[in-house]
Protein backbone atom coordinates (compact mmCIF):
# COMPACT_ATOMS: atom_id res chain seq x y z
CA UNK A 1 0.00 0.00 0.00
CA UNK A 2 1.36 3.41 -1.01
CA UNK A 3 0.94 6.58 1.03
CA UNK A 4 1.36 10.16 -0.12
CA UNK A 5 2.68 12.97 2.04
CA UNK A 6 -0.67 14.73 2.22
CA UNK A 7 -2.23 11.54 3.65
CA UNK A 8 0.19 11.74 6.60
CA UNK A 9 0.27 15.45 7.33
CA UNK A 10 -2.06 15.53 10.34
CA UNK A 11 0.11 13.28 12.51
CA UNK A 12 3.02 15.02 14.27
CA UNK A 13 5.46 12.16 14.80
CA UNK A 14 7.68 11.97 17.91
CA UNK A 15 11.49 12.09 17.66
CA UNK A 16 11.17 12.18 13.87
CA UNK A 17 12.17 14.49 11.02
CA UNK A 18 8.53 14.97 10.07
CA UNK A 19 8.98 16.72 6.72
CA UNK A 20 11.48 14.14 5.45
CA UNK A 21 9.51 11.18 6.78
CA UNK A 22 6.23 12.24 5.19
CA UNK A 23 7.91 12.47 1.79
CA UNK A 24 9.37 8.96 2.14
CA UNK A 25 7.48 7.14 4.92
CA UNK A 26 8.62 3.93 6.57
CA UNK A 27 5.47 2.31 7.91
CA UNK A 28 5.05 -1.00 9.72
CA UNK A 29 1.74 -2.69 8.94
CA UNK A 30 2.22 -6.06 10.63
CA UNK A 31 4.49 -8.27 12.65
CA UNK A 32 5.01 -11.84 13.78
CA UNK A 33 7.91 -13.25 15.72
CA UNK A 34 11.12 -11.43 14.83
CA UNK A 35 9.76 -10.03 11.58
CA UNK A 36 7.71 -6.99 10.65
CA UNK A 37 6.02 -6.06 7.38
CA UNK A 38 6.46 -2.65 5.80
CA UNK A 39 3.79 -0.87 3.79
CA UNK A 40 5.47 -1.81 0.50
CA UNK A 41 5.28 -5.52 1.26
CA UNK A 42 8.86 -5.93 2.45
CA UNK A 43 10.04 -7.96 5.45
CA UNK A 44 12.09 -6.33 8.21
CA UNK A 45 13.85 -8.26 10.96
CA UNK A 46 13.64 -6.49 14.30
CA UNK A 47 17.13 -5.99 15.71
CA UNK A 48 16.08 -3.63 18.51
CA UNK A 49 12.95 -5.37 19.87
CA UNK A 50 10.85 -2.47 18.64
CA UNK A 51 12.12 0.23 20.97
CA UNK A 52 13.66 -2.30 23.42
CA UNK A 53 10.14 -3.31 24.45
CA UNK A 54 9.33 -6.52 22.50
CA UNK A 55 11.73 -9.25 23.69
CA UNK A 56 9.02 -11.86 23.06
CA UNK A 57 8.77 -10.79 19.43
CA UNK A 58 5.64 -9.53 17.73
CA UNK A 59 2.13 -10.88 17.39
CA UNK A 60 1.99 -13.00 20.55
CA UNK A 61 -1.57 -14.22 20.43
CA UNK A 62 -1.74 -15.15 24.10
CA UNK A 63 -1.08 -11.52 25.07
CA UNK A 64 -3.71 -10.23 22.64
CA UNK A 65 -6.23 -12.77 23.92
CA UNK A 66 -5.61 -11.82 27.54
CA UNK A 67 -6.14 -8.13 26.75
CA UNK A 68 -9.26 -8.90 24.73
CA UNK A 69 -10.82 -11.00 27.46
CA UNK A 70 -9.99 -8.40 30.10
CA UNK A 71 -11.64 -5.63 28.08
CA UNK A 72 -14.77 -7.73 27.72
CA UNK A 73 -14.87 -8.48 31.45
CA UNK A 74 -13.80 -5.15 32.94
CA UNK A 75 -12.46 -2.44 30.68
CA UNK A 76 -11.78 0.28 33.25
CA UNK A 77 -12.17 1.29 36.88
CA UNK A 78 -10.84 4.38 38.61
CA UNK A 79 -7.48 3.67 40.25
CA UNK A 80 -8.17 6.33 42.91
CA UNK A 81 -9.75 4.84 46.06
CA UNK A 82 -10.60 1.74 43.97
CA UNK A 83 -8.61 -0.95 42.21
CA UNK A 84 -8.89 -4.13 40.17
CA UNK A 85 -7.54 -7.63 40.92
CA UNK A 86 -4.96 -7.56 38.14
CA UNK A 87 -3.01 -4.73 39.71
CA UNK A 88 -2.27 -6.83 42.77
CA UNK A 89 -1.37 -9.94 40.80
CA UNK A 90 1.01 -8.07 38.53
CA UNK A 91 2.60 -6.22 41.45
CA UNK A 92 3.19 -9.55 43.19
CA UNK A 93 4.76 -11.04 40.07
CA UNK A 94 7.08 -8.08 39.59
CA UNK A 95 8.04 -8.03 43.28
CA UNK A 96 8.99 -11.74 43.05
CA UNK A 97 11.82 -10.91 40.64
CA UNK A 98 13.05 -7.60 42.07
CA UNK A 99 15.79 -7.66 44.74
CA UNK A 100 14.63 -9.00 48.12
CA UNK A 101 14.29 -5.61 49.77
CA UNK A 102 12.21 -4.10 46.96
CA UNK A 103 8.63 -5.27 47.36
CA UNK A 104 6.24 -2.41 46.55
CA UNK A 105 5.19 -1.47 43.02
CA UNK A 106 3.45 1.69 41.80
CA UNK A 107 2.02 1.51 38.26
CA UNK A 108 2.25 4.25 35.65
CA UNK A 109 1.95 4.32 31.86
CA UNK A 110 5.47 4.81 30.52
CA UNK A 111 9.11 5.01 31.41
CA UNK A 112 8.91 8.80 31.41
CA UNK A 113 6.11 8.69 33.98
CA UNK A 114 8.06 6.21 36.08
CA UNK A 115 10.98 8.63 36.38
CA UNK A 116 8.78 11.58 37.34
CA UNK A 117 6.99 9.35 39.84
CA UNK A 118 10.32 8.26 41.34
CA UNK A 119 11.33 11.91 41.72
CA UNK A 120 8.16 12.58 43.70
CA UNK A 121 8.71 9.49 45.83
CA UNK A 122 12.20 10.69 46.70
CA UNK A 123 10.85 14.10 47.71
CA UNK A 124 8.06 12.55 49.78
CA UNK A 125 10.47 10.14 51.51
CA UNK A 126 12.88 12.83 52.64
CA UNK A 127 10.07 15.15 53.72
CA UNK A 128 8.53 12.35 55.81
CA UNK A 129 11.89 11.88 57.53
CA UNK A 130 12.19 15.58 58.31
CA UNK A 131 14.86 16.11 55.66
CA UNK A 132 12.95 18.25 53.19
CA UNK A 133 16.12 20.30 52.75
CA UNK A 134 17.41 17.56 50.44
CA UNK A 135 16.42 19.29 47.20
CA UNK A 136 19.33 18.49 44.90
CA UNK A 137 19.36 15.63 42.37
CA UNK A 138 22.32 14.06 40.62
CA UNK A 139 22.28 12.59 37.13
CA UNK A 140 24.92 12.00 34.44
CA UNK A 141 26.08 13.41 31.15
CA UNK A 142 24.50 11.51 28.23
CA UNK A 143 21.70 10.30 30.52
CA UNK A 144 18.23 9.60 29.16
CA UNK A 145 15.42 9.52 31.71
CA UNK A 146 12.37 10.04 29.52
CA UNK A 147 10.72 13.17 28.23
CA UNK A 148 8.52 14.51 31.02
CA UNK A 149 9.77 17.64 32.77
CA UNK A 150 11.41 15.71 35.60
CA UNK A 151 13.16 13.34 33.22
CA UNK A 152 14.25 16.19 30.95
CA UNK A 153 15.66 17.96 34.00
CA UNK A 154 17.82 14.89 34.65
CA UNK A 155 18.71 14.51 30.98
CA UNK A 156 22.32 14.66 29.89
CA UNK A 157 21.51 14.50 26.17
CA UNK A 158 21.60 18.09 24.98
CA UNK A 159 19.16 17.79 22.07
CA UNK A 160 16.51 16.45 24.43
CA UNK A 161 16.58 19.54 26.62
CA UNK A 162 18.08 22.59 24.87
CA UNK A 163 14.68 23.78 23.57
CA UNK A 164 12.95 23.33 26.91
CA UNK A 165 14.32 25.93 29.30
CA UNK A 166 11.84 25.71 32.19
CA UNK A 167 13.14 22.58 33.87
CA UNK A 168 13.71 21.64 37.50
CA UNK A 169 16.50 23.54 39.27
CA UNK A 170 19.18 21.97 41.46
CA UNK A 171 20.21 19.14 39.14
CA UNK A 172 23.92 18.42 38.70
CA UNK A 173 25.47 15.87 36.35
CA UNK A 174 28.35 13.50 36.82
CA UNK A 175 30.61 12.65 33.91
CA UNK A 176 29.54 9.84 31.60
CA UNK A 177 31.57 6.64 31.56
CA UNK A 178 32.63 6.26 27.92
CA UNK A 179 36.41 6.47 27.54
CA UNK A 180 37.72 7.21 24.00
CA UNK A 181 41.00 5.53 24.96
CA UNK A 182 39.24 2.27 25.86
CA UNK A 183 37.22 1.23 22.82
CA UNK A 184 35.93 -2.12 21.52
CA UNK A 185 35.40 -3.39 25.05
CA UNK A 186 33.15 -6.38 25.47
CA UNK A 187 31.42 -6.24 28.84
CA UNK A 188 32.57 -3.88 31.59
CA UNK A 189 35.60 -1.67 30.99
CA UNK A 190 38.50 -2.19 33.37
CA UNK A 191 39.06 1.50 34.05
CA UNK A 192 36.81 4.31 35.21
CA UNK A 193 35.64 3.46 38.72
CA UNK A 194 37.02 6.83 39.83
CA UNK A 195 34.30 8.56 37.79
CA UNK A 196 31.87 7.64 40.56
CA UNK A 197 33.78 9.99 42.83
CA UNK A 198 32.15 12.89 41.00
CA UNK A 199 29.38 12.24 43.51
CA UNK A 200 31.82 12.72 46.38
CA UNK A 201 32.87 16.05 44.84
CA UNK A 202 29.23 17.17 44.76
CA UNK A 203 28.82 16.17 48.40
CA UNK A 204 31.88 18.22 49.28
CA UNK A 205 30.74 21.19 47.15
CA UNK A 206 27.05 21.35 48.01
CA UNK A 207 26.87 19.25 51.17
CA UNK A 208 25.83 15.62 51.12
CA UNK A 209 22.79 16.45 53.24
CA UNK A 210 21.38 18.61 50.43
CA UNK A 211 21.35 15.78 47.89
CA UNK A 212 18.13 13.77 47.67
CA UNK A 213 18.96 11.08 45.09
CA UNK A 214 21.21 9.90 42.31
CA UNK A 215 19.52 8.69 39.13
CA UNK A 216 21.51 6.39 36.83
CA UNK A 217 20.82 3.95 34.07
CA UNK A 218 22.91 0.90 35.03
CA UNK A 219 23.80 0.75 31.33
CA UNK A 220 23.11 4.05 29.59
CA UNK A 221 21.01 2.66 26.78
CA UNK A 222 19.48 5.30 24.53
CA UNK A 223 22.72 7.26 24.26
CA UNK A 224 24.54 4.25 22.80
CA UNK A 225 25.01 1.46 25.37
CA UNK A 226 27.59 2.86 27.78
CA UNK A 227 28.49 -0.06 30.05
CA UNK A 228 29.64 0.94 33.56
CA UNK A 229 33.29 0.32 34.45
CA UNK A 230 34.03 -2.40 36.95
CA UNK A 231 33.31 -1.22 40.48
CA UNK A 232 31.53 1.97 39.36
CA UNK A 233 27.98 1.13 40.46
CA UNK A 234 29.30 -0.40 43.68
CA UNK A 235 31.15 2.84 44.44
CA UNK A 236 28.01 4.91 43.81
CA UNK A 237 26.15 2.71 46.28
CA UNK A 238 28.86 3.25 48.92
CA UNK A 239 28.81 7.03 48.56
CA UNK A 240 25.01 7.15 48.69
CA UNK A 241 24.98 5.09 51.88
CA UNK A 242 27.63 7.30 53.44
CA UNK A 243 25.57 10.47 52.89
CA UNK A 244 21.99 9.22 53.21
CA UNK A 245 21.34 9.69 49.49
CA UNK A 246 18.85 7.47 47.66
CA UNK A 247 20.10 5.51 44.65
CA UNK A 248 17.65 5.15 41.77
CA UNK A 249 18.27 2.71 38.92
CA UNK A 250 16.46 3.54 35.70
CA UNK A 251 15.82 -0.01 34.47
CA UNK A 252 13.40 0.96 31.70
CA UNK A 253 15.70 -0.61 29.07
CA UNK A 254 17.83 -2.96 31.17
CA UNK A 255 14.96 -4.61 33.05
CA UNK A 256 13.21 -7.92 32.38
CA UNK A 257 16.06 -10.01 31.05
CA UNK A 258 17.91 -7.68 28.70
CA UNK A 259 21.21 -8.34 30.48
CA UNK A 260 20.53 -12.03 31.08
CA UNK A 261 19.13 -11.37 34.56
CA UNK A 262 15.75 -10.14 35.73
CA UNK A 263 17.23 -6.68 36.28
CA UNK A 264 20.57 -4.93 35.93
CA UNK A 265 20.73 -4.75 39.72
CA UNK A 266 21.16 -8.54 39.65
CA UNK A 267 23.63 -8.46 36.77
CA UNK A 268 25.92 -6.03 38.60
CA UNK A 269 25.19 -7.10 42.17
CA UNK A 270 24.11 -3.65 43.34
CA UNK A 271 20.72 -3.03 44.94
CA UNK A 272 19.23 0.46 44.54
CA UNK A 273 16.55 2.02 46.70
CA UNK A 274 14.16 2.60 43.80
CA UNK A 275 13.86 1.04 40.34
CA UNK A 276 11.98 2.47 37.37
CA UNK A 277 10.75 0.15 34.64
CA UNK A 278 8.50 0.01 31.56
CA UNK A 279 8.98 -1.28 27.97
CA UNK A 280 9.38 -5.08 28.38
CA UNK A 281 6.92 -5.11 31.29
CA UNK A 282 4.11 -5.73 28.76
CA UNK A 283 6.21 -6.63 25.70
CA UNK A 284 5.05 -3.32 24.25
CA UNK A 285 1.53 -4.67 23.80
CA UNK A 286 0.03 -2.07 26.13
CA UNK A 287 1.50 1.20 27.45
CA UNK A 288 2.70 0.62 31.00
CA UNK A 289 5.47 1.48 33.40
CA UNK A 290 6.15 0.95 37.08
CA UNK A 291 8.26 2.09 40.00
CA UNK A 292 9.44 -0.54 42.46
CA UNK A 293 10.63 0.75 45.81
CA UNK A 294 12.43 -0.58 48.84
CA UNK A 295 10.36 -1.43 51.90
CA UNK A 296 11.92 1.50 53.77
CA UNK A 297 10.63 3.95 51.15
CA UNK A 298 7.07 2.63 51.20
CA UNK A 299 6.83 2.38 54.98
CA UNK A 300 8.34 5.79 55.63
CA UNK A 301 5.91 7.56 53.29
CA UNK A 302 2.78 5.64 54.27
CA UNK A 303 3.40 5.64 58.01
CA UNK A 304 4.05 9.40 58.08
CA UNK A 305 0.47 10.16 57.06
CA UNK A 306 -2.48 10.26 59.49
CA UNK A 307 -4.63 7.12 59.76
CA UNK A 308 -7.12 6.79 56.86
CA UNK A 309 -5.48 9.65 54.94
CA UNK A 310 -4.01 9.55 51.43
CA UNK A 311 -0.28 9.12 51.92
CA UNK A 312 1.05 9.97 48.43
CA UNK A 313 -0.79 12.59 46.37
CA UNK A 314 0.17 11.26 42.99
CA UNK A 315 -1.20 8.96 40.30
CA UNK A 316 -2.56 8.80 36.77
CA UNK A 317 -6.00 8.17 35.32
CA UNK A 318 -4.66 5.02 33.70
CA UNK A 319 -2.39 3.78 36.51
CA UNK A 320 -2.70 -0.01 36.57
CA UNK A 321 -5.17 -0.08 33.68
CA UNK A 322 -6.91 -3.49 33.58
CA UNK A 323 -5.87 -4.21 29.99
CA UNK A 324 -2.26 -3.26 30.67
CA UNK A 325 -2.22 -5.46 33.76
CA UNK A 326 -3.63 -8.36 31.74
CA UNK A 327 -0.83 -7.93 29.22
CA UNK A 328 1.79 -7.63 31.97
CA UNK A 329 0.63 -10.74 33.82
CA UNK A 330 0.66 -12.78 30.61
CA UNK A 331 4.11 -11.51 29.67
CA UNK A 332 5.55 -12.37 33.09
CA UNK A 333 4.08 -15.89 32.76
CA UNK A 334 5.73 -16.29 29.35
CA UNK A 335 9.11 -15.15 30.66
CA UNK A 336 8.89 -17.80 33.35
CA UNK A 337 7.39 -20.62 31.27
CA UNK A 338 9.86 -20.23 28.39
CA UNK A 339 12.89 -19.48 30.62
CA UNK A 340 13.58 -16.41 28.54
CA UNK A 341 15.90 -14.63 30.95
CA UNK A 342 18.09 -17.72 30.89
CA UNK A 343 17.80 -17.88 27.10
CA UNK A 344 18.86 -14.27 26.89
CA UNK A 345 21.95 -15.05 28.95
CA UNK A 346 22.74 -18.12 26.84
CA UNK A 347 22.48 -16.21 23.54
CA UNK A 348 24.59 -13.26 24.70
CA UNK A 349 27.99 -14.65 23.65
CA UNK A 350 26.80 -15.49 20.14
CA UNK A 351 25.15 -12.10 19.77
CA UNK A 352 28.24 -10.22 20.97
CA UNK A 353 30.47 -12.35 18.71
CA UNK A 354 28.33 -11.27 15.78
CA UNK A 355 28.33 -7.63 16.78
CA UNK A 356 32.09 -7.46 17.29
CA UNK A 357 32.65 -9.21 13.96
CA UNK A 358 31.75 -5.88 12.34
CA UNK A 359 34.79 -4.08 13.79
CA UNK A 360 36.76 -4.51 10.54
CA UNK A 361 34.49 -2.01 8.75
CA UNK A 362 36.24 1.31 8.15
CA UNK A 363 33.22 3.35 9.25
CA UNK A 364 33.17 1.86 12.78
CA UNK A 365 34.47 4.00 15.64
CA UNK A 366 33.61 1.73 18.56
CA UNK A 367 31.59 -1.35 19.53
CA UNK A 368 30.24 -1.95 23.05
CA UNK A 369 27.96 -4.58 24.53
CA UNK A 370 26.70 -6.50 27.53
CA UNK A 371 24.10 -9.25 27.66
CA UNK A 372 21.66 -8.94 24.78
CA UNK A 373 22.32 -5.26 24.20
CA UNK A 374 25.09 -3.66 22.20
CA UNK A 375 25.98 -0.67 20.09
CA UNK A 376 28.20 0.11 17.17
CA UNK A 377 29.24 3.72 16.86
CA UNK A 378 29.99 5.12 13.43
CA UNK A 379 32.65 7.66 12.61
CA UNK A 380 30.90 10.95 11.98
CA UNK A 381 30.63 12.01 8.34
CA UNK A 382 29.75 15.68 8.12
CA UNK A 383 27.67 16.88 11.05
CA UNK A 384 27.36 14.43 13.99
CA UNK A 385 24.38 12.15 13.54
CA UNK A 386 23.99 12.50 9.78
CA UNK A 387 25.67 9.20 9.04
CA UNK A 388 23.69 7.35 11.69
CA UNK A 389 20.39 8.79 10.48
CA UNK A 390 21.13 7.65 6.94
CA UNK A 391 22.24 4.24 8.21
CA UNK A 392 18.95 3.71 10.05
CA UNK A 393 16.96 4.48 6.90
CA UNK A 394 19.20 2.31 4.72
CA UNK A 395 18.97 -0.54 7.23
CA UNK A 396 15.19 -0.44 7.03
CA UNK A 397 15.08 -0.76 3.26
CA UNK A 398 17.68 -3.53 3.52
CA UNK A 399 15.27 -5.41 5.79
CA UNK A 400 16.66 -4.59 9.25
CA UNK A 401 15.32 -2.38 12.04
CA UNK A 402 17.98 -1.00 14.38
CA UNK A 403 17.45 2.08 16.54
CA UNK A 404 20.07 4.80 16.03
CA UNK A 405 20.84 7.65 18.41
CA UNK A 406 23.09 10.06 16.59
CA UNK A 407 25.81 7.87 15.06
CA UNK A 408 25.28 4.95 17.47
CA UNK A 409 23.25 1.98 16.26
CA UNK A 410 21.75 0.06 19.16
CA UNK A 411 21.01 -3.66 18.94
CA UNK A 412 18.65 -5.32 21.40
CA UNK A 413 17.47 -8.56 19.76
CA UNK A 414 14.34 -10.33 20.97
CA UNK A 415 15.04 -13.13 23.44
CA UNK A 416 13.38 -15.60 21.09
CA UNK A 417 16.20 -15.04 18.58
CA UNK A 418 18.04 -18.08 17.26
CA UNK A 419 21.58 -18.04 15.89
CA UNK A 420 20.35 -17.71 12.32
CA UNK A 421 18.44 -14.56 13.28
CA UNK A 422 21.56 -13.00 14.79
CA UNK A 423 23.47 -13.90 11.63
CA UNK A 424 20.79 -12.26 9.48
CA UNK A 425 20.89 -9.07 11.54
CA UNK A 426 24.66 -8.79 11.28
CA UNK A 427 24.72 -9.63 7.56
CA UNK A 428 22.19 -6.90 6.81
CA UNK A 429 24.02 -4.40 8.98
CA UNK A 430 27.29 -5.21 7.21
CA UNK A 431 25.63 -4.78 3.82
CA UNK A 432 24.26 -1.42 4.90
CA UNK A 433 27.48 -0.07 6.33
CA UNK A 434 29.58 -1.21 3.38
CA UNK A 435 27.48 0.99 1.11
CA UNK A 436 27.48 4.12 3.30
Beta strands, then each sheet from edge to edge (+ up, - down):
strand 1: 28-32
strand 2: 35-38
strand 3: 43-46
strand 4: 102-108
strand 5: 136-140
strand 6: 171-174
strand 7: 211-216
strand 8: 219-220
strand 9: 226-227
strand 10: 246-250
strand 11: 274-277
strand 12: 289-294
strand 13: 364-370
strand 14: 373-378
strand 15: 400-401
strand 16: 403-405
strand 17: 408-411
sheet 1: 1+ 2- 3+ 15+
sheet 2: 4+ 12- 11+ 10+ 7+ 5+ 6+
sheet 3: 8+ 9-
sheet 4: 13+ 14- 17+ 16-
end
